[in-house]
Amino acid sequence: MDEEIRKRLDEQAVKIEAIYRSVEKIRKYFLWALIVSLAVIVLPLVGLLFAIPRFLSTYSSLGL
């Protein structure tokens, strides 16, 4: 009986370690997805904050 419990505990430890590795990989994928999403969305918005006033001043100076 004691040997069977020890065997089950060892099997569970192996499975838990595999689950932990898998979850860590998924966490890293989500982190990189967040970083890429922010780079794709936030950086162009920041660029537009500087570009739009420059374009508006150019058009207003042309007298259009």
PQR file with spaces between the fields and no chain letter, atoms N, CA, C, O and H, PARSE charges and radii, in Angstrom:
ATOM       1  N    MET     1       0.818   -1.186    0.000 -0.4000 1.5000
ATOM       2  CA   MET     1       0.000    0.000    0.000 -0.0000 2.0000
ATOM       3  C    MET     1       0.871    1.263    0.000  0.5500 1.7000
ATOM       4  O    MET     1       0.628    2.198   -0.763 -0.5500 1.4000
ATOM       5  N    ASP     2       1.878    1.274    0.860 -0.4000 1.5000
ATOM       6  CA   ASP     2       2.765    2.425    0.970 -0.0000 2.0000
ATOM       7  C    ASP     2       3.554    2.637   -0.329  0.5500 1.7000
ATOM       8  O    ASP     2       3.787    3.771   -0.749 -0.5500 1.4000
ATOM       9  H    ASP     2       2.076    0.514    1.480  0.4000 1.0000
ATOM      10  N    GLU     3       3.954    1.544   -0.946 -0.4000 1.5000
ATOM      11  CA   GLU     3       4.704    1.613   -2.209 -0.0000 2.0000
ATOM      12  C    GLU     3       3.831    2.184   -3.327  0.5500 1.7000
ATOM      13  O    GLU     3       4.320    2.941   -4.166 -0.5500 1.4000
ATOM      14  H    GLU     3       3.765    0.623   -0.606  0.4000 1.0000
ATOM      15  N    GLU     4       2.563    1.834   -3.346 -0.4000 1.5000
ATOM      16  CA   GLU     4       1.646    2.328   -4.378 -0.0000 2.0000
ATOM      17  C    GLU     4       1.433    3.842   -4.230  0.5500 1.7000
ATOM      18  O    GLU     4       1.390    4.573   -5.219 -0.5500 1.4000
ATOM      19  H    GLU     4       2.166    1.219   -2.665  0.4000 1.0000
ATOM      20  N    ILE     5       1.302    4.289   -2.993 -0.4000 1.5000
ATOM      21  CA   ILE     5       1.124    5.726   -2.745 -0.0000 2.0000
ATOM      22  C    ILE     5       2.372    6.484   -3.169  0.5500 1.7000
ATOM      23  O    ILE     5       2.274    7.552   -3.772 -0.5500 1.4000
ATOM      24  H    ILE     5       1.337    3.695   -2.190  0.4000 1.0000
ATOM      25  N    ARG     6       3.543    5.941   -2.860 -0.4000 1.5000
ATOM      26  CA   ARG     6       4.816    6.577   -3.243 -0.0000 2.0000
ATOM      27  C    ARG     6       4.907    6.678   -4.766  0.5500 1.7000
ATOM      28  O    ARG     6       5.342    7.699   -5.298 -0.5500 1.4000
ATOM      29  H    ARG     6       3.622    5.072   -2.370  0.4000 1.0000
ATOM      30  N    LYS     7       4.500    5.630   -5.459 -0.4000 1.5000
ATOM      31  CA   LYS     7       4.551    5.620   -6.924 -0.0000 2.0000
ATOM      32  C    LYS     7       3.613    6.686   -7.498  0.5500 1.7000
ATOM      33  O    LYS     7       3.985    7.403   -8.427 -0.5500 1.4000
ATOM      34  H    LYS     7       4.146    4.800   -5.027  0.4000 1.0000
ATOM      35  N    ARG     8       2.406    6.791   -6.950 -0.4000 1.5000
ATOM      36  CA   ARG     8       1.447    7.792   -7.422 -0.0000 2.0000
ATOM      37  C    ARG     8       1.958    9.213   -7.171  0.5500 1.7000
ATOM      38  O    ARG     8       1.815   10.092   -8.021 -0.5500 1.4000
ATOM      39  H    ARG     8       2.104    6.209   -6.196  0.4000 1.0000
ATOM      40  N    LEU     9       2.547    9.427   -6.010 -0.4000 1.5000
ATOM      41  CA   LEU     9       3.093   10.745   -5.699 -0.0000 2.0000
ATOM      42  C    LEU     9       4.219   11.117   -6.661  0.5500 1.7000
ATOM      43  O    LEU     9       4.309   12.264   -7.099 -0.5500 1.4000
ATOM      44  H    LEU     9       2.663    8.713   -5.319  0.4000 1.0000
ATOM      45  N    ASP    10       5.065   10.163   -6.985 -0.4000 1.5000
ATOM      46  CA   ASP    10       6.147   10.421   -7.938 -0.0000 2.0000
ATOM      47  C    ASP    10       5.592   10.741   -9.324  0.5500 1.7000
ATOM      48  O    ASP    10       6.100   11.636   -9.999 -0.5500 1.4000
ATOM      49  H    ASP    10       4.992    9.232   -6.629  0.4000 1.0000
ATOM      50  N    GLU    11       4.566   10.029   -9.753 -0.4000 1.5000
ATOM      51  CA   GLU    11       3.944   10.295  -11.046 -0.0000 2.0000
ATOM      52  C    GLU    11       3.313   11.680  -11.064  0.5500 1.7000
ATOM      53  O    GLU    11       3.413   12.398  -12.059 -0.5500 1.4000
ATOM      54  H    GLU    11       4.153    9.301   -9.205  0.4000 1.0000
ATOM      55  N    GLN    12       2.663   12.056   -9.968 -0.4000 1.5000
ATOM      56  CA   GLN    12       2.046   13.375   -9.885 -0.0000 2.0000
ATOM      57  C    GLN    12       3.101   14.480   -9.895  0.5500 1.7000
ATOM      58  O    GLN    12       2.889   15.537  -10.490 -0.5500 1.4000
ATOM      59  H    GLN    12       2.582   11.473   -9.160  0.4000 1.0000
ATOM      60  N    ALA    13       4.223   14.242   -9.245 -0.4000 1.5000
ATOM      61  CA   ALA    13       5.294   15.233   -9.234 -0.0000 2.0000
ATOM      62  C    ALA    13       5.811   15.476  -10.647  0.5500 1.7000
ATOM      63  O    ALA    13       6.077   16.617  -11.025 -0.5500 1.4000
ATOM      64  H    ALA    13       4.395   13.384   -8.762  0.4000 1.0000
ATOM      65  N    VAL    14       5.954   14.410  -11.426 -0.4000 1.5000
ATOM      66  CA   VAL    14       6.415   14.543  -12.810 -0.0000 2.0000
ATOM      67  C    VAL    14       5.392   15.331  -13.630  0.5500 1.7000
ATOM      68  O    VAL    14       5.760   16.213  -14.406 -0.5500 1.4000
ATOM      69  H    VAL    14       5.738   13.483  -11.119  0.4000 1.0000
ATOM      70  N    LYS    15       4.121   15.014  -13.458 -0.4000 1.5000
ATOM      71  CA   LYS    15       3.074   15.716  -14.205 -0.0000 2.0000
ATOM      72  C    LYS    15       2.988   17.186  -13.798  0.5500 1.7000
ATOM      73  O    LYS    15       2.804   18.053  -14.653 -0.5500 1.4000
ATOM      74  H    LYS    15       3.822   14.297  -12.828  0.4000 1.0000
ATOM      75  N    ILE    16       3.118   17.470  -12.516 -0.4000 1.5000
ATOM      76  CA   ILE    16       3.074   18.855  -12.048 -0.0000 2.0000
ATOM      77  C    ILE    16       4.246   19.647  -12.615  0.5500 1.7000
ATOM      78  O    ILE    16       4.087   20.812  -12.981 -0.5500 1.4000
ATOM      79  H    ILE    16       3.267   16.766  -11.822  0.4000 1.0000
ATOM      80  N    GLU    17       5.396   19.039  -12.689 -0.4000 1.5000
ATOM      81  CA   GLU    17       6.565   19.719  -13.268 -0.0000 2.0000
ATOM      82  C    GLU    17       6.334   20.023  -14.749  0.5500 1.7000
ATOM      83  O    GLU    17       6.702   21.098  -15.224 -0.5500 1.4000
ATOM      84  H    GLU    17       5.525   18.093  -12.392  0.4000 1.0000
ATOM      85  N    ALA    18       5.732   19.092  -15.475 -0.4000 1.5000
ATOM      86  CA   ALA    18       5.425   19.320  -16.891 -0.0000 2.0000
ATOM      87  C    ALA    18       4.403   20.449  -17.049  0.5500 1.7000
ATOM      88  O    ALA    18       4.534   21.281  -17.947 -0.5500 1.4000
ATOM      89  H    ALA    18       5.433   18.219  -15.090  0.4000 1.0000
ATOM      90  N    ILE    19       3.402   20.480  -16.195 -0.4000 1.5000
ATOM      91  CA   ILE    19       2.397   21.539  -16.236 -0.0000 2.0000
ATOM      92  C    ILE    19       3.052   22.883  -15.931  0.5500 1.7000
ATOM      93  O    ILE    19       2.746   23.877  -16.589 -0.5500 1.4000
ATOM      94  H    ILE    19       3.295   19.804  -15.466  0.4000 1.0000
ATOM      95  N    TYR    20       3.926   22.929  -14.971 -0.4000 1.5000
ATOM      96  CA   TYR    20       4.615   24.171  -14.609 -0.0000 2.0000
ATOM      97  C    TYR    20       5.424   24.704  -15.785  0.5500 1.7000
ATOM      98  O    TYR    20       5.367   25.896  -16.088 -0.5500 1.4000
ATOM      99  H    TYR    20       4.175   22.121  -14.437  0.4000 1.0000
ATOM     100  N    ARG    21       6.180   23.826  -16.451 -0.4000 1.5000
ATOM     101  CA   ARG    21       6.960   24.254  -17.614 -0.0000 2.0000
ATOM     102  C    ARG    21       6.055   24.794  -18.714  0.5500 1.7000
ATOM     103  O    ARG    21       6.368   25.803  -19.346 -0.5500 1.4000
ATOM     104  H    ARG    21       6.227   22.858  -16.205  0.4000 1.0000
ATOM     105  N    SER    22       4.945   24.126  -18.937 -0.4000 1.5000
ATOM     106  CA   SER    22       4.003   24.560  -19.963 -0.0000 2.0000
ATOM     107  C    SER    22       3.398   25.919  -19.627  0.5500 1.7000
ATOM     108  O    SER    22       3.279   26.778  -20.500 -0.5500 1.4000
ATOM     109  H    SER    22       4.691   23.307  -18.424  0.4000 1.0000
ATOM     110  N    VAL    23       3.022   26.114  -18.390 -0.4000 1.5000
ATOM     111  CA   VAL    23       2.437   27.386  -17.968 -0.0000 2.0000
ATOM     112  C    VAL    23       3.464   28.509  -18.084  0.5500 1.7000
ATOM     113  O    VAL    23       3.113   29.620  -18.480 -0.5500 1.4000
ATOM     114  H    VAL    23       3.118   25.416  -17.681  0.4000 1.0000
ATOM     115  N    GLU    24       4.700   28.248  -17.753 -0.4000 1.5000
ATOM     116  CA   GLU    24       5.740   29.267  -17.882 -0.0000 2.0000
ATOM     117  C    GLU    24       5.949   29.661  -19.343  0.5500 1.7000
ATOM     118  O    GLU    24       6.143   30.840  -19.640 -0.5500 1.4000
ATOM     119  H    GLU    24       4.986   27.345  -17.431  0.4000 1.0000
ATOM     120  N    LYS    25       5.914   28.700  -20.251 -0.4000 1.5000
ATOM     121  CA   LYS    25       6.025   29.020  -21.675 -0.0000 2.0000
ATOM     122  C    LYS    25       4.862   29.885  -22.128  0.5500 1.7000
ATOM     123  O    LYS    25       5.053   30.858  -22.858 -0.5500 1.4000
ATOM     124  H    LYS    25       5.757   27.742  -20.010  0.4000 1.0000
ATOM     125  N    ILE    26       3.660   29.532  -21.698 -0.4000 1.5000
ATOM     126  CA   ILE    26       2.475   30.308  -22.080 -0.0000 2.0000
ATOM     127  C    ILE    26       2.564   31.720  -21.497  0.5500 1.7000
ATOM     128  O    ILE    26       2.196   32.686  -22.166 -0.5500 1.4000
ATOM     129  H    ILE    26       3.505   28.742  -21.106  0.4000 1.0000
ATOM     130  N    ARG    27       3.044   31.849  -20.273 -0.4000 1.5000
ATOM     131  CA   ARG    27       3.202   33.161  -19.662 -0.0000 2.0000
ATOM     132  C    ARG    27       4.162   34.028  -20.460  0.5500 1.7000
ATOM     133  O    ARG    27       3.913   35.218  -20.652 -0.5500 1.4000
ATOM     134  H    ARG    27       3.344   31.064  -19.730  0.4000 1.0000
ATOM     135  N    LYS    28       5.262   33.437  -20.927 -0.4000 1.5000
ATOM     136  CA   LYS    28       6.226   34.185  -21.736 -0.0000 2.0000
ATOM     137  C    LYS    28       5.625   34.573  -23.082  0.5500 1.7000
ATOM     138  O    LYS    28       5.873   35.676  -23.571 -0.5500 1.4000
ATOM     139  H    LYS    28       5.465   32.471  -20.771  0.4000 1.0000
ATOM     140  N    TYR    29       4.838   33.683  -23.689 -0.4000 1.5000
ATOM     141  CA   TYR    29       4.185   34.019  -24.958 -0.0000 2.0000
ATOM     142  C    TYR    29       3.226   35.182  -24.773  0.5500 1.7000
ATOM     143  O    TYR    29       3.187   36.088  -25.605 -0.5500 1.4000
ATOM     144  H    TYR    29       4.636   32.788  -23.292  0.4000 1.0000
ATOM     145  N    PHE    30       2.445   35.171  -23.687 -0.4000 1.5000
ATOM     146  CA   PHE    30       1.516   36.267  -23.428 -0.0000 2.0000
ATOM     147  C    PHE    30       2.261   37.575  -23.166  0.5500 1.7000
ATOM     148  O    PHE    30       1.817   38.637  -23.601 -0.5500 1.4000
ATOM     149  H    PHE    30       2.477   34.435  -23.011  0.4000 1.0000
ATOM     150  N    LEU    31       3.374   37.505  -22.469 -0.4000 1.5000
ATOM     151  CA   LEU    31       4.168   38.694  -22.206 -0.0000 2.0000
ATOM     152  C    LEU    31       4.661   39.298  -23.510  0.5500 1.7000
ATOM     153  O    LEU    31       4.557   40.508  -23.711 -0.5500 1.4000
ATOM     154  H    LEU    31       3.735   36.642  -22.116  0.4000 1.0000
ATOM     155  N    TRP    32       5.198   38.464  -24.402 -0.4000 1.5000
ATOM     156  CA   TRP    32       5.682   38.977  -25.685 -0.0000 2.0000
ATOM     157  C    TRP    32       4.536   39.462  -26.563  0.5500 1.7000
ATOM     158  O    TRP    32       4.696   40.431  -27.306 -0.5500 1.4000
ATOM     159  H    TRP    32       5.282   37.481  -24.238  0.4000 1.0000
ATOM     160  N    ALA    33       3.395   38.808  -26.488 -0.4000 1.5000
ATOM     161  CA   ALA    33       2.231   39.284  -27.246 -0.0000 2.0000
ATOM     162  C    ALA    33       1.809   40.660  -26.744  0.5500 1.7000
ATOM     163  O    ALA    33       1.442   41.520  -27.545 -0.5500 1.4000
ATOM     164  H    ALA    33       3.265   38.021  -25.885  0.4000 1.0000
ATOM     165  N    LEU    34       1.853   40.882  -25.447 -0.4000 1.5000
ATOM     166  CA   LEU    34       1.523   42.189  -24.883 -0.0000 2.0000
ATOM     167  C    LEU    34       2.526   43.241  -25.336  0.5500 1.7000
ATOM     168  O    LEU    34       2.139   44.348  -25.710 -0.5500 1.4000
ATOM     169  H    LEU    34       2.151   40.183  -24.796  0.4000 1.0000
ATOM     170  N    ILE    35       3.800   42.907  -25.304 -0.4000 1.5000
ATOM     171  CA   ILE    35       4.831   43.860  -25.715 -0.0000 2.0000
ATOM     172  C    ILE    35       4.670   44.223  -27.190  0.5500 1.7000
ATOM     173  O    ILE    35       4.749   45.396  -27.552 -0.5500 1.4000
ATOM     174  H    ILE    35       4.115   42.008  -25.000  0.4000 1.0000
ATOM     175  N    VAL    36       4.448   43.233  -28.030 -0.4000 1.5000
ATOM     176  CA   VAL    36       4.275   43.497  -29.462 -0.0000 2.0000
ATOM     177  C    VAL    36       3.006   44.298  -29.710  0.5500 1.7000
ATOM     178  O    VAL    36       3.005   45.209  -30.537 -0.5500 1.4000
ATOM     179  H    VAL    36       4.384   42.279  -27.736  0.4000 1.0000
ATOM     180  N    SER    37       1.933   43.975  -29.011 -0.4000 1.5000
ATOM     181  CA   SER    37       0.682   44.728  -29.173 -0.0000 2.0000
ATOM     182  C    SER    37       0.872   46.187  -28.776  0.5500 1.7000
ATOM     183  O    SER    37       0.403   47.086  -29.475 -0.5500 1.4000
ATOM     184  H    SER    37       1.934   43.235  -28.339  0.4000 1.0000
ATOM     185  N    LEU    38       1.542   46.422  -27.682 -0.4000 1.5000
ATOM     186  CA   LEU    38       1.798   47.795  -27.265 -0.0000 2.0000
ATOM     187  C    LEU    38       2.671   48.523  -28.279  0.5500 1.7000
ATOM     188  O    LEU    38       2.440   49.695  -28.575 -0.5500 1.4000
ATOM     189  H    LEU    38       1.923   45.692  -27.115  0.4000 1.0000
ATOM     190  N    ALA    39       3.663   47.836  -28.805 -0.4000 1.5000
ATOM     191  CA   ALA    39       4.534   48.466  -29.796 -0.0000 2.0000
ATOM     192  C    ALA    39       3.771   48.798  -31.065  0.5500 1.7000
ATOM     193  O    ALA    39       4.023   49.832  -31.685 -0.5500 1.4000
ATOM     194  H    ALA    39       3.851   46.884  -28.565  0.4000 1.0000
ATOM     195  N    VAL    40       2.846   47.939  -31.460 -0.4000 1.5000
ATOM     196  CA   VAL    40       2.104   48.152  -32.698 -0.0000 2.0000
ATOM     197  C    VAL    40       1.030   49.226  -32.517  0.5500 1.7000
ATOM     198  O    VAL    40       0.709   49.932  -33.473 -0.5500 1.4000
ATOM     199  H    VAL    40       2.642   47.100  -30.956  0.4000 1.0000
ATOM     200  N    ILE    41       0.484   49.359  -31.343 -0.4000 1.5000
ATOM     201  CA   ILE    41      -0.618   50.307  -31.120 -0.0000 2.0000
ATOM     202  C    ILE    41      -0.121   51.620  -30.512  0.5500 1.7000
ATOM     203  O    ILE    41      -0.466   52.693  -31.005 -0.5500 1.4000
ATOM     204  H    ILE    41       0.745   48.785  -30.567  0.4000 1.0000
ATOM     205  N    VAL    42       0.671   51.552  -29.466 -0.4000 1.5000
ATOM     206  CA   VAL    42       1.044   52.749  -28.722 -0.0000 2.0000
ATOM     207  C    VAL    42       2.076   53.588  -29.471  0.5500 1.7000
ATOM     208  O    VAL    42       1.936   54.809  -29.528 -0.5500 1.4000
ATOM     209  H    VAL    42       0.951   50.680  -29.065  0.4000 1.0000
ATOM     210  N    LEU    43       3.094   52.980  -30.040 -0.4000 1.5000
ATOM     211  CA   LEU    43       4.127   53.753  -30.721 -0.0000 2.0000
ATOM     212  C    LEU    43       3.579   54.559  -31.896  0.5500 1.7000
ATOM     213  O    LEU    43       3.948   55.726  -32.033 -0.5500 1.4000
ATOM     214  H    LEU    43       3.208   51.987  -29.994  0.4000 1.0000
ATOM     215  N    PRO    44       2.718   54.003  -32.753 -0.5600 1.5000
ATOM     216  CA   PRO    44       2.133   54.848  -33.802  0.2800 2.0000
ATOM     217  C    PRO    44       1.281   55.987  -33.241  0.5500 1.7000
ATOM     218  O    PRO    44       1.281   57.082  -33.802 -0.5500 1.4000
ATOM     219  N    LEU    45       0.563   55.752  -32.154 -0.4000 1.5000
ATOM     220  CA   LEU    45      -0.227   56.835  -31.547 -0.0000 2.0000
ATOM     221  C    LEU    45       0.675   57.955  -31.039  0.5500 1.7000
ATOM     222  O    LEU    45       0.359   59.133  -31.208 -0.5500 1.4000
ATOM     223  H    LEU    45       0.563   54.862  -31.698  0.4000 1.0000
ATOM     224  N    VAL    46       1.770   57.600  -30.431 -0.4000 1.5000
ATOM     225  CA   VAL    46       2.718   58.614  -29.957 -0.0000 2.0000
ATOM     226  C    VAL    46       3.295   59.362  -31.158  0.5500 1.7000
ATOM     227  O    VAL    46       3.455   60.582  -31.112 -0.5500 1.4000
ATOM     228  H    VAL    46       2.027   56.644  -30.294  0.4000 1.0000
ATOM     229  N    GLY    47       3.603   58.644  -32.217 -0.4000 1.5000
ATOM     230  CA   GLY    47       4.093   59.300  -33.421 -0.0000 2.0000
ATOM     231  C    GLY    47       3.074   60.251  -34.007  0.5500 1.7000
ATOM     232  O    GLY    47       3.429   61.330  -34.482 -0.5500 1.4000
ATOM     233  H    GLY    47       3.473   57.653  -32.254  0.4000 1.0000
ATOM     234  N    LEU    48       1.817   59.865  -33.979 -0.4000 1.5000
ATOM     235  CA   LEU    48       0.763   60.744  -34.494 -0.0000 2.0000
ATOM     236  C    LEU    48       0.611   62.003  -33.645  0.5500 1.7000
ATOM     237  O    LEU    48       0.273   63.063  -34.172 -0.5500 1.4000
ATOM     238  H    LEU    48       1.528   58.989  -33.593  0.4000 1.0000
ATOM     239  N    LEU    49       0.854   61.902  -32.351 -0.4000 1.5000
ATOM     240  CA   LEU    49       0.778   63.087  -31.494 -0.0000 2.0000
ATOM     241  C    LEU    49       1.776   64.150  -31.939  0.5500 1.7000
ATOM     242  O    LEU    49       1.525   65.343  -31.771 -0.5500 1.4000
ATOM     243  H    LEU    49       1.128   61.041  -31.923  0.4000 1.0000
ATOM     244  N    PHE    50       2.892   63.733  -32.499 -0.4000 1.5000
ATOM     245  CA   PHE    50       3.874   64.687  -32.978 -0.0000 2.0000
ATOM     246  C    PHE    50       3.658   65.029  -34.451  0.5500 1.7000
ATOM     247  O    PHE    50       3.932   66.154  -34.869 -0.5500 1.4000
ATOM     248  H    PHE    50       3.096   62.763  -32.636  0.4000 1.0000
ATOM     249  N    ALA    51       3.173   64.079  -35.236 -0.4000 1.5000
ATOM     250  CA   ALA    51       3.037   64.294  -36.671 -0.0000 2.0000
ATOM     251  C    ALA    51       1.839   65.162  -37.015  0.5500 1.7000
ATOM     252  O    ALA    51       1.949   66.006  -37.904 -0.5500 1.4000
ATOM     253  H    ALA    51       2.951   63.166  -34.897  0.4000 1.0000
ATOM     254  N    ILE    52       0.713   64.998  -36.362 -0.4000 1.5000
ATOM     255  CA   ILE    52      -0.504   65.741  -36.701 -0.0000 2.0000
ATOM     256  C    ILE    52      -0.313   67.251  -36.513  0.5500 1.7000
ATOM     257  O    ILE    52      -0.678   68.010  -37.411 -0.5500 1.4000
ATOM     258  H    ILE    52       0.624   64.312  -35.639  0.4000 1.0000
ATOM     259  N    PRO    53       0.239   67.718  -35.392 -0.5600 1.5000
ATOM     260  CA   PRO    53       0.453   69.171  -35.289  0.2800 2.0000
ATOM     261  C    PRO    53       1.404   69.706  -36.364  0.5500 1.7000
ATOM     262  O    PRO    53       1.207   70.814  -36.864 -0.5500 1.4000
ATOM     263  N    ARG    54       2.412   68.948  -36.717 -0.4000 1.5000
ATOM     264  CA   ARG    54       3.344   69.397  -37.744 -0.0000 2.0000
ATOM     265  C    ARG    54       2.636   69.504  -39.090  0.5500 1.7000
ATOM     266  O    ARG    54       2.834   70.482  -39.810 -0.5500 1.4000
ATOM     267  H    ARG    54       2.573   68.048  -36.311  0.4000 1.0000
ATOM     268  N    PHE    55       1.809   68.509  -39.444 -0.4000 1.5000
ATOM     269  CA   PHE    55       1.068   68.567  -40.698 -0.0000 2.0000
ATOM     270  C    PHE    55       0.067   69.725  -40.700  0.5500 1.7000
ATOM     271  O    PHE    55      -0.087   70.411  -41.711 -0.5500 1.4000
ATOM     272  H    PHE    55       1.648   67.715  -38.858  0.4000 1.0000
ATOM     273  N    LEU    56      -0.605   69.942  -39.585 -0.4000 1.5000
ATOM     274  CA   LEU    56      -1.575   71.029  -39.502 -0.0000 2.0000
ATOM     275  C    LEU    56      -0.890   72.381  -39.651  0.5500 1.7000
ATOM     276  O    LEU    56      -1.410   73.271  -40.324 -0.5500 1.4000
ATOM     277  H    LEU    56      -0.480   69.385  -38.763  0.4000 1.0000
ATOM     278  N    SER    57       0.255   72.535  -39.037 -0.4000 1.5000
ATOM     279  CA   SER    57       0.962   73.808  -39.173 -0.0000 2.0000
ATOM     280  C    SER    57       1.469   74.006  -40.586  0.5500 1.7000
ATOM     281  O    SER    57       1.514   75.137  -41.070 -0.5500 1.4000
ATOM     282  H    SER    57       0.677   71.812  -38.490  0.4000 1.0000
ATOM     283  N    THR    58       1.852   72.933  -41.256 -0.4000 1.5000
ATOM     284  CA   THR    58       2.290   73.035  -42.642 -0.0000 2.0000
ATOM     285  C    THR    58       1.128   73.449  -43.535  0.5500 1.7000
ATOM     286  O    THR    58       1.289   74.320  -44.389 -0.5500 1.4000
ATOM     287  H    THR    58       1.816   72.015  -40.863  0.4000 1.0000
ATOM     288  N    TYR    59      -0.026   72.846  -43.355 -0.4000 1.5000
ATOM     289  CA   TYR    59      -1.188   73.187  -44.182 -0.0000 2.0000
ATOM     290  C    TYR    59      -1.696   74.585  -43.888  0.5500 1.7000
ATOM     291  O    TYR    59      -2.125   75.286  -44.804 -0.5500 1.4000
ATOM     292  H    TYR    59      -0.157   72.138  -42.661  0.4000 1.0000
ATOM     293  N    SER    60      -1.659   75.009  -42.630 -0.4000 1.5000
ATOM     294  CA   SER    60      -2.165   76.340  -42.317 -0.0000 2.0000
ATOM     295  C    SER    60      -1.198   77.421  -42.827  0.5500 1.7000
ATOM     296  O    SER    60      -1.635   78.525  -43.152 -0.5500 1.4000
ATOM     297  H    SER    60      -1.311   74.439  -41.886  0.4000 1.0000
ATOM     298  N    SER    61       0.089   77.124  -42.901 -0.4000 1.5000
ATOM     299  CA   SER    61       1.047   78.102  -43.418 -0.0000 2.0000
ATOM     300  C    SER    61       0.963   78.223  -44.932  0.5500 1.7000
ATOM     301  O    SER    61       1.399   79.234  -45.484 -0.5500 1.4000
ATOM     302  H    SER    61       0.443   76.227  -42.637  0.4000 1.0000
ATOM     303  N    LEU    62       0.416   77.225  -45.621 -0.4000 1.5000
ATOM     304  CA   LEU    62       0.266   77.279  -47.066 -0.0000 2.0000
ATOM     305  C    LEU    62      -0.964   78.084  -47.475  0.5500 1.7000
ATOM     306  O    LEU    62      -1.098   78.456  -48.640 -0.5500 1.4000
ATOM     307  H    LEU    62       0.062   76.405  -45.172  0.4000 1.0000
ATOM     308  N    GLY    63      -1.840   78.349  -46.552 -0.4000 1.5000
ATOM     309  CA   GLY    63      -3.019   79.130  -46.828 -0.0000 2.0000
ATOM     310  C    GLY    63      -4.110   78.343  -47.541  0.5500 1.7000
ATOM     311  O    GLY    63      -4.905   78.911  -48.289 -0.5500 1.4000
ATOM     312  H    GLY    63      -1.731   78.047  -45.605  0.4000 1.0000
ATOM     313  N    LEU    64      -4.145   77.033  -47.307 -0.4000 1.5000
ATOM     314  CA   LEU    64      -5.189   76.219  -47.934 -0.0000 2.0000
ATOM     315  C    LEU    64      -6.399   76.343  -47.105  0.5500 1.7000
ATOM     316  O    LEU    64      -7.429   75.747  -47.422 -0.5500 1.4000
ATOM     317  H    LEU    64      -3.499   76.571  -46.699  0.4000 1.0000
